[in-house]
Amino acid sequence: ILVAVGIKIDNVNISSIKIYVDETISKNELLDAEIRVMNIKDLAGFQMEIAYDPTILEVISIEEGDFLNKESKTYWITPNIDNKSGLITSIVCAKLSKGGSNGNGTLVNIKIKAKNVGTSYLKIQNLKLPDSKGKAITVSISDAEVLVKEKSDNYPKWDINHDGKTDILDFVLIGQYFGERISSAYSPNPDVNRDG
């Protein structure tokens, strides 16, 4: 039993980077994607590219998240968005102070338009996460997929899981995030009145 508990705790503490985004959205709607790190230690900067299907999605904007600049100033390069090839390049940020950041937080916020019906990948590529000594931090990477459907008004906002019923399954999803700040990147989105 002690060995099993030890393994579970180790798995929880693995450093990772993940794309958080609504997995299902209607055509012509906007969605927010967040790239977050979890259990990171001594992160002093990042560099990456994001690939997506440009026939399905159109990137409107990309901004630096608040993880690295909470404690110090950062050097942020405005990324290049190429909606023809489906690639965001030159996503680069570095802390302008000694030491790195620890814990969990958002590196990048992306605003996206769902322009056509279909499924698009959102994939992190060419990732570099340096620590304060200039050494690479190894992390697990979780990419995402977005399904764009024709707009449907069949489901009210309080039918969180879109199963055609409002019941305990929806209530539990709301309860999990009660009192927290919610962005549209959550999927399914438990913010019934969409006020954040």
N, C-alpha and C positions, 0 to 999 in steps of 0.2 A: 504494500500500500504506500509506503514512504517513497519508494522508487517511482511509482506512477505519479504521485503528487509532484515530485521533483521534476519529472519530465514535462508535466503540464505547465508548471511555473516557468520553465525554460522556454517553452514554445510561446508563451504569452509575452516574454521579454525580447523576442526576436525583432530587430530593427526592420522596418518595412516602409514602403512608399506605395500609396494607393490612389487611384482616381475615384472620387466620389461624384456620382451624377445620377439623375433620374434615369432609370433603365427603360422606361416607356414614356413617350411624349407624343403629342399630336403635331401634325404637319403645320408649319408656320408659327409654332410657339417658340419662345426663347427658353433656354435652360442654362443653369449655372453648373459648371464643373469645378471641383476643387481637387488639387493635388496635395495630399497630406502625408506627412511622415509620422511614424509612431515609434516610440521607444528608441529614439535616436540619441546618440551621445556625441558631444563635441562637434556638431555640424557648423562649419564656417562658411559654407557656400554651396551652390549647386549649378549644374549645367545639364540641359536636356533638350530633347525635341519631342514634339507630340504629333503623331500621325493619326489621320482620320479619313473617312471616305468623303471626298468633296462633292460627290453626287447626292449625298444624303444630308450632310451637315455643312454649315457655313460659320466660321469663327468670326465673331464680331469684335471681340477685344480680349486682351490678356493683361492681367495686372499682378504685381508682386503681392503675395500673401503677407501675413503679419508675423510669421514665426521668427525670422531672423532679425527683423527690424524692431522688435519689442524692446530690446535691451541696448541697441546701438544703431548707428546709421549704417546703411548698406549701399553698395554700388549695384544698381539695377540697369541692365541693358534692355531697351525696348525691343521685344522679339519681332521677328519677321513672320507675318501671317501670309501664307500662300494658299488661297482658297481654290486655286486651279489644280495644284498637285496634292493638296490635302496634308500640308506639313507646316507646323510652327517651328521655326528654327531660332537659334541664338537666344534661348531662354537661359540667361546667365545672371547670377546674383552672388555677391560676396559681402561678408561682414567687414566693416572698416574699423574694427577694434580687436583687441587680443581675446583669445578664447573662442569657444564655440557654444552653440545652443544645445540644450538637452530637453528631451521629452517628446511631446506630441504637438503638431501644429500644421498650419496651412502654408505651403510654399508658393502656390500659384492659384489664382482665380481666373477662370475662363468663361466668357459669355458666348453662347452658341445659338444659332438659329437652326431649327429643323426645317430644311427646305424641301425635302422629298420623302416619300414613303419608302421604307426599307430599314435595313440594319447596318449601322456603322460601328466600327471599332474605334476606340480611343486608346492609343498605345504610346507608352513612354519608351523613347529610344535614346541611345547614346548618352545614358545617364552617368553623371559624375558627381559624387557627393564627397568633397574633401573635408577632413577634420582640420583643426587649427594648426596641425603640423604639416599640412599638405599631403597627407596620406589618404587614400581612398577608403571610404566607409562602405562595407558590404551590406546590402539590404535585399529583402525579398520584394519583388515588384508585382503589383496587382493592377492589370489594365482593366478596361471596361468596354461594354457594348451598349449602344443605345438603339432601341427599336422605335422607329417613327411610324405612327399609324395615322390614318385619316382622322380628322377631328371628329370626336364623338361626344355628344352631350348626354349620352345615356346614363352616365354615372355621376351622381352628385358628389361634391367634394368630400362629404363625410363618409362616403363609401371608399375608404382609404385603399383597400386591397382590390378594388374594382371587380368584385365577384357578384355584383347585383343585389347584395344584401348589406344592411347596416346592422352589425351584431357585435358580439364580444371580440371577434377577430379584429375588427376595426378599432374598438375601444382599447384593446391591449396595445396596438401600434401607437395610438395617441398617448396612452399612459407611459410608454417607455421614454418619451421625450417631454413630458409635462414640465412646463416652466423653463425649458431650454430655448436658446436662440436657434431658429431653424432656417436653413437656406433651402432654396428650391432644388439643391443638389441631393437632398435626401430622397431615397426611393425605397418604398413608397413614401410620399410626402405626408406626414402626420399633421401638418399645419392646416387645419380645416378652413380657416378664414384667410389664410395666406398673408398674415400681417407680420410674419417673421417671429 
